[in-house]
Amino acid sequence: MPPRKRGLSEEQIPVLICRDRIGATTDFVLDKADSKHIEAVLKPIIAKNAMRCTDSGKALCAVEKEIEIAHHSVNLAAGIRIIDRVYHV
């Protein structure tokens, strides 16, 4: 059955999927899609010199500040999927 609400809600299960440039992929089922739960799964696997490219979700942006890694966000709602021909999601 499709969700009754758009966006994030208790009707959906939050999942985080990460892929690096060489194709290594990992995924996590989160209890909640908030910065606390995202940070808990990312901090052990992301190098300090890493750079992340994401949509501009508030929880993802907060995590980058907390674990001190570079972050580039794109605005998918505005049709922006690539920044400077390098950063993309």
BELCOR-V564431 format. One record per residue. N is the residue number from 0. PHI is phi in degrees with one decimal (999 if undefined). Layout:
n=(N,N)
phi=(PHI,PHI)
This chain:
n=(0,1,2,3,4,5,6,7,8,9,10,11,12,13,14,15,16,17,18,19,20,21,22,23,24,25,26,27,28,29,30,31,32,33,34,35,36,37,38,39,40,41,42,43,44,45,46,47,48,49,50,51,52,53,54,55,56,57,58,59,60,61,62,63,64,65,66,67,68,69,70,71,72,73,74,75,76,77,78,79,80,81,82,83,84,85,86,87,88)
phi=(999,-70.0,-64.4,-83.1,-112.7,-82.4,75.8,-73.6,-159.5,-68.5,-79.3,-117.5,-102.7,-73.0,-129.0,-115.7,-120.4,-122.3,-139.7,-95.9,-67.4,-93.6,100.5,-66.5,-127.3,-139.9,-142.7,-140.1,-94.5,-99.9,-68.0,-144.1,-93.1,-121.3,-62.1,-60.8,-73.9,-66.4,-60.1,-59.4,-90.2,-84.3,-53.4,-70.8,-111.6,-104.7,-70.2,-61.4,-92.1,-74.5,-129.8,-113.2,-120.0,-139.6,-71.9,-94.2,-61.8,-60.1,-64.5,-67.0,-64.9,-65.0,-64.7,-59.4,-66.7,-68.8,-97.5,56.1,-123.4,-67.4,-142.6,-122.8,-117.9,-110.1,-107.4,-62.0,-62.7,-91.4,82.7,-91.5,-115.5,-135.1,-118.7,54.8,59.1,-124.7,-92.5,-154.9,-126.5)
